[in-house]
Amino acid sequence: MHNNNNAETKKEEREQIVELGSDITKSEKGNIYTLTIIGQVEGHQVLPENAKTTKYEHVLPLLAGIEESDETDGLLLLLNTVGGDIEAGLAIAEMVAGMKKPTVSLVLGGGHSIGIPLAVCTKKSFITPTASMTVHPVRMTGLVVGAPQTFRYFQRIQEQIADFVTENSGISKKQFEKYMMATGEMATDVGTILYGKEAVSSGLIDHLGGLSDALDALHKMIAENKKEKEAYNH
């Protein structure tokens, strides 16, 4: 009976990796939940089946569970995303920013567009040297009402994103908006592409590094948390 339970648990864990791109790693240093934000962040519209997506209705309850769980000590957020739905992306970012547990992000490949708030929402952020991040103004596809209110709505969303990014990283609002509105950086588009070193030197991302660096930072934060808890209990 005991073996059956173990087999079922392992099967559930495998399914979770396949379905959500998430995994929990247990070690002496602490239990780390790894969550991936990949492809496009899906909003209220369901994207085609051939598109790789991150669904906010999966991620939000998962984050609440991680924060509440006694079995999880920290969260590692792995990012390789083109961006996607603004509200869904900000909802996930706000959720992570509001967590008390240690959180670390690592940008691999790309952390573009709404992927930027997702990269900076953790307590510490890392980027690999080859990874890139595209900072650009808010845009929308499809039918848009041609009214002054629409333009103001875009402006306000842009301000919200700029505020969130600057509050959760070391970049100034002036610099972030400068990157957002740059011309001549991207062909037929407005904005800036930042690679690893530039993302760190601008203050947008905390550190240049890879998986082991991100895990080391998370383990240190977990150890500090445990010390604080022990001191509080004594």
C-alpha positions as CSV (number, residue, x, y, z in Angstrom):
1,M,0.0,0.0,0.0
2,H,2.9,2.3,0.9
3,N,4.5,1.7,-2.5
4,N,1.3,2.5,-4.3
5,N,1.1,5.9,-2.5
6,N,4.7,6.6,-3.5
7,A,4.0,5.7,-7.1
8,E,0.9,7.9,-7.2
9,T,2.9,10.8,-5.7
10,K,5.6,10.4,-8.3
11,K,3.0,10.2,-11.1
12,E,1.3,13.4,-9.8
13,E,4.7,15.2,-9.7
14,R,5.5,14.1,-13.3
15,E,2.1,15.3,-14.5
16,Q,2.7,18.6,-12.8
17,I,6.0,19.1,-14.6
18,V,4.3,18.3,-18.0
19,E,1.2,20.4,-17.4
20,L,2.5,23.4,-15.5
21,G,6.2,23.3,-16.0
22,S,6.7,23.2,-12.3
23,D,8.6,21.0,-9.9
24,I,9.4,20.9,-6.2
25,T,12.9,19.9,-5.1
26,K,13.5,18.8,-1.6
27,S,17.0,18.9,0.0
28,E,18.7,19.6,3.3
29,K,19.0,23.3,2.3
30,G,15.3,23.6,1.9
31,N,12.4,22.8,-0.4
32,I,12.3,24.9,-3.5
33,Y,9.3,25.2,-5.8
34,T,10.4,25.8,-9.4
35,L,7.9,27.5,-11.7
36,T,8.4,28.4,-15.3
37,I,6.8,31.3,-17.2
38,I,7.1,30.3,-20.8
39,G,5.9,31.3,-24.2
40,Q,3.0,33.8,-24.0
41,V,1.2,34.8,-20.9
42,E,-2.4,34.0,-21.7
43,G,-5.2,36.4,-20.7
44,H,-9.0,36.0,-20.9
45,Q,-8.8,34.9,-24.5
46,V,-7.7,31.3,-25.1
47,L,-4.7,31.2,-27.4
48,P,-4.3,28.6,-30.2
49,E,-3.3,25.1,-29.2
50,N,-0.1,25.3,-31.1
51,A,1.1,28.3,-29.0
52,K,3.1,27.7,-25.8
53,T,1.3,29.5,-23.0
54,T,1.4,30.3,-19.3
55,K,-2.2,30.3,-18.0
56,Y,-2.8,32.7,-15.1
57,E,-5.7,30.6,-13.7
58,H,-3.2,27.8,-13.1
59,V,-0.4,30.1,-11.7
60,L,-2.4,32.2,-9.3
61,P,-3.8,29.4,-7.0
62,L,-0.4,27.7,-7.3
63,L,1.3,30.8,-5.9
64,A,-1.2,31.0,-3.1
65,G,-0.5,27.4,-2.2
66,I,3.3,27.9,-2.3
67,E,3.0,30.9,0.1
68,E,0.7,28.9,2.5
69,S,2.6,25.5,2.3
70,D,4.7,24.4,5.3
71,E,6.6,22.1,2.9
72,T,7.8,24.9,0.6
73,D,10.6,27.2,1.7
74,G,11.2,29.3,-1.5
75,L,10.2,29.9,-5.1
76,L,12.4,29.9,-8.1
77,L,10.8,31.6,-11.1
78,L,12.3,30.6,-14.5
79,L,11.5,33.0,-17.4
80,N,11.5,32.5,-21.1
81,T,8.6,34.5,-22.3
82,V,7.7,36.8,-25.2
83,G,5.2,38.6,-23.0
84,G,1.4,38.5,-23.6
85,D,-1.6,39.7,-21.7
86,I,-0.9,42.8,-19.6
87,E,-3.5,42.3,-16.9
88,A,-2.7,38.5,-16.5
89,G,1.1,39.2,-16.4
90,L,0.7,42.0,-13.8
91,A,-1.7,39.8,-11.7
92,I,1.0,37.1,-11.5
93,A,3.8,39.7,-10.8
94,E,1.7,41.3,-8.0
95,M,1.0,37.9,-6.5
96,V,4.8,37.1,-6.4
97,A,5.7,40.5,-5.1
98,G,3.2,40.1,-2.2
99,M,4.8,36.8,-1.0
100,K,6.7,36.7,2.2
101,K,8.6,33.5,1.3
102,P,12.1,33.9,-0.4
103,T,11.7,34.3,-4.2
104,V,14.3,34.5,-6.9
105,S,13.8,34.9,-10.7
106,L,16.1,33.8,-13.5
107,V,15.7,35.2,-17.1
108,L,16.8,32.6,-19.6
109,G,16.4,33.3,-23.3
110,G,13.9,36.1,-23.0
111,G,11.9,38.2,-20.6
112,H,10.2,40.5,-23.0
113,S,7.4,43.0,-22.6
114,I,5.1,42.0,-19.7
115,G,7.8,39.5,-18.8
116,I,9.7,42.5,-17.3
117,P,7.4,42.9,-14.3
118,L,7.5,39.1,-13.9
119,A,11.3,39.2,-13.9
120,V,11.6,42.0,-11.3
121,C,8.7,40.9,-8.9
122,T,10.9,38.5,-6.9
123,K,13.1,39.5,-4.0
124,K,16.2,38.9,-6.1
125,S,16.5,38.7,-9.9
126,F,19.1,37.1,-12.2
127,I,19.7,37.1,-15.9
128,T,22.0,35.0,-18.1
129,P,24.5,36.9,-20.3
130,T,22.7,35.8,-23.5
131,A,19.2,36.5,-22.4
132,S,17.4,39.6,-23.7
133,M,14.6,41.8,-22.5
134,T,12.5,44.1,-24.7
135,V,11.2,47.3,-23.2
136,H,8.5,48.9,-25.3
137,P,5.2,50.9,-24.9
138,V,1.9,49.3,-24.4
139,R,0.2,48.1,-27.6
140,M,-2.9,46.3,-28.5
141,T,-3.9,44.2,-31.6
142,G,-7.4,44.0,-33.0
143,L,-10.2,46.6,-33.0
144,V,-9.5,49.7,-31.0
145,V,-11.9,52.5,-30.4
146,G,-10.4,55.7,-31.9
147,A,-11.1,58.0,-29.0
148,P,-8.9,60.2,-26.8
149,Q,-10.0,58.0,-23.8
150,T,-8.3,55.0,-25.5
151,F,-5.0,56.9,-25.7
152,R,-5.4,57.9,-22.0
153,Y,-6.1,54.3,-21.0
154,F,-2.9,53.2,-22.8
155,Q,-1.0,55.9,-21.0
156,R,-2.3,54.9,-17.6
157,I,-1.5,51.2,-18.1
158,Q,2.0,52.3,-19.2
159,E,2.4,54.3,-16.0
160,Q,1.2,51.4,-13.9
161,I,3.8,49.1,-15.5
162,A,6.6,51.7,-15.1
163,D,5.7,52.2,-11.4
164,F,5.6,48.5,-10.7
165,V,9.0,47.9,-12.4
166,T,10.7,50.9,-10.8
167,E,9.4,50.0,-7.3
168,N,10.6,46.4,-7.7
169,S,14.0,47.0,-9.3
170,G,16.9,49.4,-9.2
171,I,16.1,51.2,-12.4
172,S,14.8,54.8,-12.4
173,K,11.5,55.7,-13.9
174,K,13.1,58.2,-16.2
175,Q,15.6,55.6,-17.5
176,F,12.9,52.9,-17.9
177,E,10.6,55.3,-19.8
178,K,13.6,56.4,-22.0
179,Y,14.2,52.7,-22.9
180,M,10.4,52.3,-23.6
181,M,10.2,55.2,-26.0
182,A,13.6,54.9,-27.8
183,T,13.5,55.1,-31.6
184,G,16.2,53.7,-33.9
185,E,16.9,50.7,-31.6
186,M,14.4,48.3,-33.1
187,A,13.5,47.9,-36.8
188,T,9.9,49.2,-37.4
189,D,9.2,49.5,-33.7
190,V,9.7,51.7,-30.6
191,G,11.6,50.5,-27.6
192,T,14.9,48.9,-26.5
193,I,16.3,45.4,-26.4
194,L,18.5,44.9,-23.3
195,Y,20.9,41.9,-23.1
196,G,22.2,40.4,-19.8
197,K,24.9,42.9,-18.9
198,E,22.9,46.0,-19.9
199,A,19.9,44.8,-18.0
200,V,22.1,44.6,-14.8
201,S,24.0,47.8,-15.4
202,S,20.7,49.7,-15.9
203,G,19.5,48.4,-12.5
204,L,16.5,46.5,-14.1
205,I,17.9,43.1,-13.0
206,D,20.0,42.6,-9.8
207,H,22.6,40.1,-10.9
208,L,24.2,38.5,-13.9
209,G,24.3,34.7,-13.5
210,G,23.0,31.2,-14.1
211,L,21.0,28.5,-12.4
212,S,23.6,27.8,-9.6
213,D,23.8,31.6,-8.8
214,A,20.1,31.9,-8.5
215,L,19.8,28.8,-6.3
216,D,22.7,29.9,-4.1
217,A,20.9,33.2,-3.5
218,L,17.6,31.4,-2.7
219,H,19.4,29.0,-0.3
220,K,20.9,32.0,1.5
221,M,17.5,33.6,1.8
222,I,16.0,30.4,3.1
223,A,18.8,30.0,5.7
224,E,18.3,33.5,6.9
225,N,14.5,32.9,7.2
226,K,15.1,29.8,9.3
227,K,17.5,31.7,11.6
228,E,14.9,34.4,12.1
229,K,12.2,31.9,12.9
230,E,14.4,30.1,15.4
231,A,15.4,33.3,17.1
232,Y,11.7,34.4,17.3
233,N,10.7,31.0,18.7
234,H,13.4,31.2,21.4
